Amino acid sequence: MAVDEKTLAILACPLCKGKLIWVAAKSELVCRGDRLAYPVRNDIPMLLSHEARELSRDELEQLPS
């Protein structure tokens, strides 16, 4: 799945309401502010806090700006 720009523009982190970054290689939507990665399964973003995984500092540094 590829998240298009229009969809990405309306999606937000459910915790801080911040911008999400699409990481296609891992099929995840990432919130830099909360250091969380939300999975996308069967083309559906799982924007639930209990579904998210915490990102390490190294993972955050490797994300595009």
mmCIF file of the N, C-alpha and C atoms, coordinates in Angstrom:
data_MODEL
# 
_entry.id   MODEL 
# 
loop_
_atom_site.group_PDB 
_atom_site.id 
_atom_site.type_symbol 
_atom_site.label_atom_id 
_atom_site.label_alt_id 
_atom_site.label_comp_id 
_atom_site.label_asym_id 
_atom_site.label_entity_id 
_atom_site.label_seq_id 
_atom_site.pdbx_PDB_ins_code 
_atom_site.Cartn_x 
_atom_site.Cartn_y 
_atom_site.Cartn_z 
_atom_site.occupancy 
_atom_site.B_iso_or_equiv 
_atom_site.pdbx_formal_charge 
_atom_site.auth_seq_id 
_atom_site.auth_comp_id 
_atom_site.auth_asym_id 
_atom_site.auth_atom_id 
_atom_site.pdbx_PDB_model_num 
ATOM 1   N N  . MET A 1 1  ? 0.844  -1.185 0.000  1.00 0.00 ? 1  MET A N  1 
ATOM 2   C CA . MET A 1 1  ? 0.000  0.000  0.000  1.00 0.00 ? 1  MET A CA 1 
ATOM 3   C C  . MET A 1 1  ? 0.876  1.231  0.000  1.00 0.00 ? 1  MET A C  1 
ATOM 4   N N  . ALA A 1 2  ? 0.432  2.230  -0.686 1.00 0.00 ? 2  ALA A N  1 
ATOM 5   C CA . ALA A 1 2  ? 1.086  3.533  -0.657 1.00 0.00 ? 2  ALA A CA 1 
ATOM 6   C C  . ALA A 1 2  ? 0.058  4.545  -0.170 1.00 0.00 ? 2  ALA A C  1 
ATOM 7   N N  . VAL A 1 3  ? 0.444  5.311  0.808  1.00 0.00 ? 3  VAL A N  1 
ATOM 8   C CA . VAL A 1 3  ? -0.447 6.346  1.313  1.00 0.00 ? 3  VAL A CA 1 
ATOM 9   C C  . VAL A 1 3  ? -0.253 7.573  0.440  1.00 0.00 ? 3  VAL A C  1 
ATOM 10  N N  . ASP A 1 4  ? -1.317 8.007  -0.219 1.00 0.00 ? 4  ASP A N  1 
ATOM 11  C CA . ASP A 1 4  ? -1.181 9.165  -1.095 1.00 0.00 ? 4  ASP A CA 1 
ATOM 12  C C  . ASP A 1 4  ? -1.154 10.457 -0.277 1.00 0.00 ? 4  ASP A C  1 
ATOM 13  N N  . GLU A 1 5  ? -0.728 11.518 -0.912 1.00 0.00 ? 5  GLU A N  1 
ATOM 14  C CA . GLU A 1 5  ? -0.546 12.803 -0.232 1.00 0.00 ? 5  GLU A CA 1 
ATOM 15  C C  . GLU A 1 5  ? -1.845 13.357 0.363  1.00 0.00 ? 5  GLU A C  1 
ATOM 16  N N  . LYS A 1 6  ? -2.968 13.179 -0.324 1.00 0.00 ? 6  LYS A N  1 
ATOM 17  C CA . LYS A 1 6  ? -4.252 13.677 0.197  1.00 0.00 ? 6  LYS A CA 1 
ATOM 18  C C  . LYS A 1 6  ? -4.633 12.947 1.483  1.00 0.00 ? 6  LYS A C  1 
ATOM 19  N N  . THR A 1 7  ? -4.468 11.641 1.488  1.00 0.00 ? 7  THR A N  1 
ATOM 20  C CA . THR A 1 7  ? -4.798 10.859 2.678  1.00 0.00 ? 7  THR A CA 1 
ATOM 21  C C  . THR A 1 7  ? -3.852 11.208 3.817  1.00 0.00 ? 7  THR A C  1 
ATOM 22  N N  . LEU A 1 8  ? -2.580 11.307 3.523  1.00 0.00 ? 8  LEU A N  1 
ATOM 23  C CA . LEU A 1 8  ? -1.587 11.644 4.540  1.00 0.00 ? 8  LEU A CA 1 
ATOM 24  C C  . LEU A 1 8  ? -1.849 13.021 5.142  1.00 0.00 ? 8  LEU A C  1 
ATOM 25  N N  . ALA A 1 9  ? -2.361 13.931 4.338  1.00 0.00 ? 9  ALA A N  1 
ATOM 26  C CA . ALA A 1 9  ? -2.648 15.292 4.817  1.00 0.00 ? 9  ALA A CA 1 
ATOM 27  C C  . ALA A 1 9  ? -3.782 15.325 5.845  1.00 0.00 ? 9  ALA A C  1 
ATOM 28  N N  . ILE A 1 10 ? -4.709 14.371 5.781  1.00 0.00 ? 10 ILE A N  1 
ATOM 29  C CA . ILE A 1 10 ? -5.830 14.401 6.730  1.00 0.00 ? 10 ILE A CA 1 
ATOM 30  C C  . ILE A 1 10 ? -5.623 13.489 7.930  1.00 0.00 ? 10 ILE A C  1 
ATOM 31  N N  . LEU A 1 11 ? -4.643 12.568 7.833  1.00 0.00 ? 11 LEU A N  1 
ATOM 32  C CA . LEU A 1 11 ? -4.359 11.698 8.972  1.00 0.00 ? 11 LEU A CA 1 
ATOM 33  C C  . LEU A 1 11 ? -3.507 12.430 9.998  1.00 0.00 ? 11 LEU A C  1 
ATOM 34  N N  . ALA A 1 12 ? -3.736 12.122 11.267 1.00 0.00 ? 12 ALA A N  1 
ATOM 35  C CA . ALA A 1 12 ? -2.954 12.734 12.341 1.00 0.00 ? 12 ALA A CA 1 
ATOM 36  C C  . ALA A 1 12 ? -2.732 11.712 13.439 1.00 0.00 ? 12 ALA A C  1 
ATOM 37  N N  . CYS A 1 13 ? -1.714 11.945 14.217 1.00 0.00 ? 13 CYS A N  1 
ATOM 38  C CA . CYS A 1 13 ? -1.443 11.085 15.364 1.00 0.00 ? 13 CYS A CA 1 
ATOM 39  C C  . CYS A 1 13 ? -2.625 11.186 16.328 1.00 0.00 ? 13 CYS A C  1 
ATOM 40  N N  . PRO A 1 14 ? -3.160 10.064 16.767 1.00 0.00 ? 14 PRO A N  1 
ATOM 41  C CA . PRO A 1 14 ? -4.314 10.111 17.670 1.00 0.00 ? 14 PRO A CA 1 
ATOM 42  C C  . PRO A 1 14 ? -3.980 10.663 19.059 1.00 0.00 ? 14 PRO A C  1 
ATOM 43  N N  . LEU A 1 15 ? -2.710 10.669 19.432 1.00 0.00 ? 15 LEU A N  1 
ATOM 44  C CA . LEU A 1 15 ? -2.336 11.167 20.752 1.00 0.00 ? 15 LEU A CA 1 
ATOM 45  C C  . LEU A 1 15 ? -2.073 12.671 20.759 1.00 0.00 ? 15 LEU A C  1 
ATOM 46  N N  . CYS A 1 16 ? -1.191 13.128 19.866 1.00 0.00 ? 16 CYS A N  1 
ATOM 47  C CA . CYS A 1 16 ? -0.806 14.548 19.886 1.00 0.00 ? 16 CYS A CA 1 
ATOM 48  C C  . CYS A 1 16 ? -1.415 15.360 18.745 1.00 0.00 ? 16 CYS A C  1 
ATOM 49  N N  . LYS A 1 17 ? -2.092 14.689 17.836 1.00 0.00 ? 17 LYS A N  1 
ATOM 50  C CA . LYS A 1 17 ? -2.697 15.311 16.644 1.00 0.00 ? 17 LYS A CA 1 
ATOM 51  C C  . LYS A 1 17 ? -1.655 15.868 15.679 1.00 0.00 ? 17 LYS A C  1 
ATOM 52  N N  . GLY A 1 18 ? -0.425 15.378 15.803 1.00 0.00 ? 18 GLY A N  1 
ATOM 53  C CA . GLY A 1 18 ? 0.668  15.835 14.949 1.00 0.00 ? 18 GLY A CA 1 
ATOM 54  C C  . GLY A 1 18 ? 0.691  15.133 13.605 1.00 0.00 ? 18 GLY A C  1 
ATOM 55  N N  . LYS A 1 19 ? 1.567  15.621 12.747 1.00 0.00 ? 19 LYS A N  1 
ATOM 56  C CA . LYS A 1 19 ? 1.736  15.089 11.395 1.00 0.00 ? 19 LYS A CA 1 
ATOM 57  C C  . LYS A 1 19 ? 2.330  13.689 11.447 1.00 0.00 ? 19 LYS A C  1 
ATOM 58  N N  . LEU A 1 20 ? 1.889  12.842 10.535 1.00 0.00 ? 20 LEU A N  1 
ATOM 59  C CA . LEU A 1 20 ? 2.411  11.483 10.410 1.00 0.00 ? 20 LEU A CA 1 
ATOM 60  C C  . LEU A 1 20 ? 3.270  11.381 9.153  1.00 0.00 ? 20 LEU A C  1 
ATOM 61  N N  . ILE A 1 21 ? 4.294  10.555 9.227  1.00 0.00 ? 21 ILE A N  1 
ATOM 62  C CA . ILE A 1 21 ? 5.192  10.310 8.102  1.00 0.00 ? 21 ILE A CA 1 
ATOM 63  C C  . ILE A 1 21 ? 4.982  8.878  7.633  1.00 0.00 ? 21 ILE A C  1 
ATOM 64  N N  . TRP A 1 22 ? 4.809  8.694  6.331  1.00 0.00 ? 22 TRP A N  1 
ATOM 65  C CA . TRP A 1 22 ? 4.618  7.354  5.764  1.00 0.00 ? 22 TRP A CA 1 
ATOM 66  C C  . TRP A 1 22 ? 5.979  6.721  5.513  1.00 0.00 ? 22 TRP A C  1 
ATOM 67  N N  . VAL A 1 23 ? 6.197  5.537  6.077  1.00 0.00 ? 23 VAL A N  1 
ATOM 68  C CA . VAL A 1 23 ? 7.422  4.764  5.858  1.00 0.00 ? 23 VAL A CA 1 
ATOM 69  C C  . VAL A 1 23 ? 7.009  3.502  5.107  1.00 0.00 ? 23 VAL A C  1 
ATOM 70  N N  . ALA A 1 24 ? 7.137  3.557  3.793  1.00 0.00 ? 24 ALA A N  1 
ATOM 71  C CA . ALA A 1 24 ? 6.666  2.476  2.925  1.00 0.00 ? 24 ALA A CA 1 
ATOM 72  C C  . ALA A 1 24 ? 7.392  1.161  3.184  1.00 0.00 ? 24 ALA A C  1 
ATOM 73  N N  . ALA A 1 25 ? 8.685  1.217  3.457  1.00 0.00 ? 25 ALA A N  1 
ATOM 74  C CA . ALA A 1 25 ? 9.469  -0.004 3.650  1.00 0.00 ? 25 ALA A CA 1 
ATOM 75  C C  . ALA A 1 25 ? 8.952  -0.845 4.813  1.00 0.00 ? 25 ALA A C  1 
ATOM 76  N N  . LYS A 1 26 ? 8.352  -0.197 5.809  1.00 0.00 ? 26 LYS A N  1 
ATOM 77  C CA . LYS A 1 26 ? 7.844  -0.922 6.974  1.00 0.00 ? 26 LYS A CA 1 
ATOM 78  C C  . LYS A 1 26 ? 6.325  -0.899 7.064  1.00 0.00 ? 26 LYS A C  1 
ATOM 79  N N  . SER A 1 27 ? 5.666  -0.271 6.099  1.00 0.00 ? 27 SER A N  1 
ATOM 80  C CA . SER A 1 27 ? 4.200  -0.104 6.118  1.00 0.00 ? 27 SER A CA 1 
ATOM 81  C C  . SER A 1 27 ? 3.736  0.467  7.450  1.00 0.00 ? 27 SER A C  1 
ATOM 82  N N  . GLU A 1 28 ? 4.329  1.606  7.810  1.00 0.00 ? 28 GLU A N  1 
ATOM 83  C CA . GLU A 1 28 ? 3.998  2.265  9.072  1.00 0.00 ? 28 GLU A CA 1 
ATOM 84  C C  . GLU A 1 28 ? 3.804  3.760  8.869  1.00 0.00 ? 28 GLU A C  1 
ATOM 85  N N  . LEU A 1 29 ? 2.973  4.321  9.724  1.00 0.00 ? 29 LEU A N  1 
ATOM 86  C CA . LEU A 1 29 ? 2.824  5.766  9.819  1.00 0.00 ? 29 LEU A CA 1 
ATOM 87  C C  . LEU A 1 29 ? 3.505  6.178  11.123 1.00 0.00 ? 29 LEU A C  1 
ATOM 88  N N  . VAL A 1 30 ? 4.432  7.114  11.026 1.00 0.00 ? 30 VAL A N  1 
ATOM 89  C CA . VAL A 1 30 ? 5.268  7.475  12.167 1.00 0.00 ? 30 VAL A CA 1 
ATOM 90  C C  . VAL A 1 30 ? 4.958  8.881  12.661 1.00 0.00 ? 30 VAL A C  1 
ATOM 91  N N  . CYS A 1 31 ? 4.868  9.001  13.982 1.00 0.00 ? 31 CYS A N  1 
ATOM 92  C CA . CYS A 1 31 ? 4.747  10.300 14.637 1.00 0.00 ? 31 CYS A CA 1 
ATOM 93  C C  . CYS A 1 31 ? 6.081  10.585 15.316 1.00 0.00 ? 31 CYS A C  1 
ATOM 94  N N  . ARG A 1 32 ? 6.787  11.595 14.827 1.00 0.00 ? 32 ARG A N  1 
ATOM 95  C CA . ARG A 1 32 ? 8.079  11.956 15.415 1.00 0.00 ? 32 ARG A CA 1 
ATOM 96  C C  . ARG A 1 32 ? 7.907  12.465 16.848 1.00 0.00 ? 32 ARG A C  1 
ATOM 97  N N  . GLY A 1 33 ? 6.894  13.254 17.079 1.00 0.00 ? 33 GLY A N  1 
ATOM 98  C CA . GLY A 1 33 ? 6.684  13.863 18.389 1.00 0.00 ? 33 GLY A CA 1 
ATOM 99  C C  . GLY A 1 33 ? 6.511  12.854 19.504 1.00 0.00 ? 33 GLY A C  1 
ATOM 100 N N  . ASP A 1 34 ? 5.733  11.834 19.259 1.00 0.00 ? 34 ASP A N  1 
ATOM 101 C CA . ASP A 1 34 ? 5.474  10.811 20.276 1.00 0.00 ? 34 ASP A CA 1 
ATOM 102 C C  . ASP A 1 34 ? 6.404  9.603  20.154 1.00 0.00 ? 34 ASP A C  1 
ATOM 103 N N  . ARG A 1 35 ? 7.244  9.599  19.104 1.00 0.00 ? 35 ARG A N  1 
ATOM 104 C CA . ARG A 1 35 ? 8.170  8.488  18.836 1.00 0.00 ? 35 ARG A CA 1 
ATOM 105 C C  . ARG A 1 35 ? 7.426  7.162  18.722 1.00 0.00 ? 35 ARG A C  1 
ATOM 106 N N  . LEU A 1 36 ? 6.312  7.195  17.948 1.00 0.00 ? 36 LEU A N  1 
ATOM 107 C CA . LEU A 1 36 ? 5.490  6.002  17.764 1.00 0.00 ? 36 LEU A CA 1 
ATOM 108 C C  . LEU A 1 36 ? 5.340  5.680  16.282 1.00 0.00 ? 36 LEU A C  1 
ATOM 109 N N  . ALA A 1 37 ? 5.237  4.385  15.990 1.00 0.00 ? 37 ALA A N  1 
ATOM 110 C CA . ALA A 1 37 ? 4.982  3.917  14.633 1.00 0.00 ? 37 ALA A CA 1 
ATOM 111 C C  . ALA A 1 37 ? 3.692  3.110  14.646 1.00 0.00 ? 37 ALA A C  1 
ATOM 112 N N  . TYR A 1 38 ? 2.750  3.534  13.829 1.00 0.00 ? 38 TYR A N  1 
ATOM 113 C CA . TYR A 1 38 ? 1.451  2.865  13.721 1.00 0.00 ? 38 TYR A CA 1 
ATOM 114 C C  . TYR A 1 38 ? 1.462  1.965  12.485 1.00 0.00 ? 38 TYR A C  1 
ATOM 115 N N  . PRO A 1 39 ? 1.112  0.705  12.620 1.00 0.00 ? 39 PRO A N  1 
ATOM 116 C CA . PRO A 1 39 ? 1.129  -0.200 11.468 1.00 0.00 ? 39 PRO A CA 1 
ATOM 117 C C  . PRO A 1 39 ? -0.034 0.071  10.510 1.00 0.00 ? 39 PRO A C  1 
ATOM 118 N N  . VAL A 1 40 ? 0.182  -0.312 9.268  1.00 0.00 ? 40 VAL A N  1 
ATOM 119 C CA . VAL A 1 40 ? -0.875 -0.294 8.259  1.00 0.00 ? 40 VAL A CA 1 
ATOM 120 C C  . VAL A 1 40 ? -1.059 -1.744 7.824  1.00 0.00 ? 40 VAL A C  1 
ATOM 121 N N  . ARG A 1 41 ? -2.242 -2.277 8.082  1.00 0.00 ? 41 ARG A N  1 
ATOM 122 C CA . ARG A 1 41 ? -2.536 -3.680 7.751  1.00 0.00 ? 41 ARG A CA 1 
ATOM 123 C C  . ARG A 1 41 ? -3.714 -3.743 6.790  1.00 0.00 ? 41 ARG A C  1 
ATOM 124 N N  . ASN A 1 42 ? -3.549 -4.492 5.717  1.00 0.00 ? 42 ASN A N  1 
ATOM 125 C CA . ASN A 1 42 ? -4.612 -4.631 4.707  1.00 0.00 ? 42 ASN A CA 1 
ATOM 126 C C  . ASN A 1 42 ? -5.104 -3.266 4.246  1.00 0.00 ? 42 ASN A C  1 
ATOM 127 N N  . ASP A 1 43 ? -4.159 -2.355 4.047  1.00 0.00 ? 43 ASP A N  1 
ATOM 128 C CA . ASP A 1 43 ? -4.438 -0.983 3.584  1.00 0.00 ? 43 ASP A CA 1 
ATOM 129 C C  . ASP A 1 43 ? -5.212 -0.140 4.593  1.00 0.00 ? 43 ASP A C  1 
ATOM 130 N N  . ILE A 1 44 ? -5.260 -0.554 5.853  1.00 0.00 ? 44 ILE A N  1 
ATOM 131 C CA . ILE A 1 44 ? -5.976 0.198  6.883  1.00 0.00 ? 44 ILE A CA 1 
ATOM 132 C C  . ILE A 1 44 ? -4.992 0.641  7.958  1.00 0.00 ? 44 ILE A C  1 
ATOM 133 N N  . PRO A 1 45 ? -4.863 1.966  8.174  1.00 0.00 ? 45 PRO A N  1 
ATOM 134 C CA . PRO A 1 45 ? -3.989 2.450  9.250  1.00 0.00 ? 45 PRO A CA 1 
ATOM 135 C C  . PRO A 1 45 ? -4.569 2.083  10.618 1.00 0.00 ? 45 PRO A C  1 
ATOM 136 N N  . MET A 1 46 ? -3.752 1.470  11.443 1.00 0.00 ? 46 MET A N  1 
ATOM 137 C CA . MET A 1 46 ? -4.150 1.087  12.803 1.00 0.00 ? 46 MET A CA 1 
ATOM 138 C C  . MET A 1 46 ? -3.734 2.211  13.759 1.00 0.00 ? 46 MET A C  1 
ATOM 139 N N  . LEU A 1 47 ? -4.528 3.256  13.808 1.00 0.00 ? 47 LEU A N  1 
ATOM 140 C CA . LEU A 1 47 ? -4.186 4.436  14.599 1.00 0.00 ? 47 LEU A CA 1 
ATOM 141 C C  . LEU A 1 47 ? -4.716 4.331  16.024 1.00 0.00 ? 47 LEU A C  1 
ATOM 142 N N  . LEU A 1 48 ? -4.327 3.269  16.685 1.00 0.00 ? 48 LEU A N  1 
ATOM 143 C CA . LEU A 1 48 ? -4.696 3.030  18.075 1.00 0.00 ? 48 LEU A CA 1 
ATOM 144 C C  . LEU A 1 48 ? -3.413 2.960  18.885 1.00 0.00 ? 48 LEU A C  1 
ATOM 145 N N  . SER A 1 49 ? -3.405 3.594  20.045 1.00 0.00 ? 49 SER A N  1 
ATOM 146 C CA . SER A 1 49 ? -2.175 3.653  20.828 1.00 0.00 ? 49 SER A CA 1 
ATOM 147 C C  . SER A 1 49 ? -1.659 2.267  21.210 1.00 0.00 ? 49 SER A C  1 
ATOM 148 N N  . HIS A 1 50 ? -2.551 1.323  21.466 1.00 0.00 ? 50 HIS A N  1 
ATOM 149 C CA . HIS A 1 50 ? -2.080 -0.010 21.840 1.00 0.00 ? 50 HIS A CA 1 
ATOM 150 C C  . HIS A 1 50 ? -1.530 -0.809 20.651 1.00 0.00 ? 50 HIS A C  1 
ATOM 151 N N  . GLU A 1 51 ? -1.770 -0.343 19.440 1.00 0.00 ? 51 GLU A N  1 
ATOM 152 C CA . GLU A 1 51 ? -1.223 -0.985 18.240 1.00 0.00 ? 51 GLU A CA 1 
ATOM 153 C C  . GLU A 1 51 ? 0.154  -0.423 17.876 1.00 0.00 ? 51 GLU A C  1 
ATOM 154 N N  . ALA A 1 52 ? 0.478  0.752  18.383 1.00 0.00 ? 52 ALA A N  1 
ATOM 155 C CA . ALA A 1 52 ? 1.719  1.426  18.020 1.00 0.00 ? 52 ALA A CA 1 
ATOM 156 C C  . ALA A 1 52 ? 2.916  0.800  18.726 1.00 0.00 ? 52 ALA A C  1 
ATOM 157 N N  . ARG A 1 53 ? 4.065  0.976  18.094 1.00 0.00 ? 53 ARG A N  1 
ATOM 158 C CA . ARG A 1 53 ? 5.306  0.548  18.746 1.00 0.00 ? 53 ARG A CA 1 
ATOM 159 C C  . ARG A 1 53 ? 6.182  1.781  18.938 1.00 0.00 ? 53 ARG A C  1 
ATOM 160 N N  . GLU A 1 54 ? 6.956  1.759  20.014 1.00 0.00 ? 54 GLU A N  1 
ATOM 161 C CA . GLU A 1 54 ? 7.862  2.872  20.291 1.00 0.00 ? 54 GLU A CA 1 
ATOM 162 C C  . GLU A 1 54 ? 9.084  2.779  19.394 1.00 0.00 ? 54 GLU A C  1 
ATOM 163 N N  . LEU A 1 55 ? 9.548  3.934  18.941 1.00 0.00 ? 55 LEU A N  1 
ATOM 164 C CA . LEU A 1 55 ? 10.722 3.991  18.084 1.00 0.00 ? 55 LEU A CA 1 
ATOM 165 C C  . LEU A 1 55 ? 11.954 4.340  18.904 1.00 0.00 ? 55 LEU A C  1 
ATOM 166 N N  . SER A 1 56 ? 13.062 3.738  18.540 1.00 0.00 ? 56 SER A N  1 
ATOM 167 C CA . SER A 1 56 ? 14.332 4.077  19.187 1.00 0.00 ? 56 SER A CA 1 
ATOM 168 C C  . SER A 1 56 ? 14.850 5.380  18.591 1.00 0.00 ? 56 SER A C  1 
ATOM 169 N N  . ARG A 1 57 ? 15.806 5.960  19.250 1.00 0.00 ? 57 ARG A N  1 
ATOM 170 C CA . ARG A 1 57 ? 16.440 7.194  18.751 1.00 0.00 ? 57 ARG A CA 1 
ATOM 171 C C  . ARG A 1 57 ? 17.072 6.947  17.383 1.00 0.00 ? 57 ARG A C  1 
ATOM 172 N N  . ASP A 1 58 ? 17.699 5.782  17.222 1.00 0.00 ? 58 ASP A N  1 
ATOM 173 C CA . ASP A 1 58 ? 18.329 5.451  15.938 1.00 0.00 ? 58 ASP A CA 1 
ATOM 174 C C  . ASP A 1 58 ? 17.303 5.383  14.812 1.00 0.00 ? 58 ASP A C  1 
ATOM 175 N N  . GLU A 1 59 ? 16.151 4.771  15.084 1.00 0.00 ? 59 GLU A N  1 
ATOM 176 C CA . GLU A 1 59 ? 15.103 4.687  14.062 1.00 0.00 ? 59 GLU A CA 1 
ATOM 177 C C  . GLU A 1 59 ? 14.606 6.078  13.683 1.00 0.00 ? 59 GLU A C  1 
ATOM 178 N N  . LEU A 1 60 ? 14.448 6.950  14.665 1.00 0.00 ? 60 LEU A N  1 
ATOM 179 C CA . LEU A 1 60 ? 13.988 8.315  14.376 1.00 0.00 ? 60 LEU A CA 1 
ATOM 180 C C  . LEU A 1 60 ? 14.996 9.069  13.510 1.00 0.00 ? 60 LEU A C  1 
ATOM 181 N N  . GLU A 1 61 ? 16.254 8.898  13.789 1.00 0.00 ? 61 GLU A N  1 
ATOM 182 C CA . GLU A 1 61 ? 17.295 9.596  13.030 1.00 0.00 ? 61 GLU A CA 1 
ATOM 183 C C  . GLU A 1 61 ? 17.349 9.130  11.582 1.00 0.00 ? 61 GLU A C  1 
ATOM 184 N N  . GLN A 1 62 ? 16.914 7.907  11.310 1.00 0.00 ? 62 GLN A N  1 
ATOM 185 C CA . GLN A 1 62 ? 16.965 7.369  9.943  1.00 0.00 ? 62 GLN A CA 1 
ATOM 186 C C  . GLN A 1 62 ? 15.761 7.791  9.095  1.00 0.00 ? 62 GLN A C  1 
ATOM 187 N N  . LEU A 1 63 ? 14.768 8.385  9.718  1.00 0.00 ? 63 LEU A N  1 
ATOM 188 C CA . LEU A 1 63 ? 13.568 8.806  8.979  1.00 0.00 ? 63 LEU A CA 1 
ATOM 189 C C  . LEU A 1 63 ? 13.862 10.034 8.122  1.00 0.00 ? 63 LEU A C  1 
ATOM 190 N N  . PRO A 1 64 ? 13.178 10.153 6.995  1.00 0.00 ? 64 PRO A N  1 
ATOM 191 C CA . PRO A 1 64 ? 13.346 11.374 6.189  1.00 0.00 ? 64 PRO A CA 1 
ATOM 192 C C  . PRO A 1 64 ? 12.787 12.587 6.926  1.00 0.00 ? 64 PRO A C  1 
ATOM 193 N N  . SER A 1 65 ? 13.350 13.718 6.645  1.00 0.00 ? 65 SER A N  1 
ATOM 194 C CA . SER A 1 65 ? 12.905 14.970 7.311  1.00 0.00 ? 65 SER A CA 1 
ATOM 195 C C  . SER A 1 65 ? 11.570 15.427 6.855  1.00 0.00 ? 65 SER A C  1 
# 
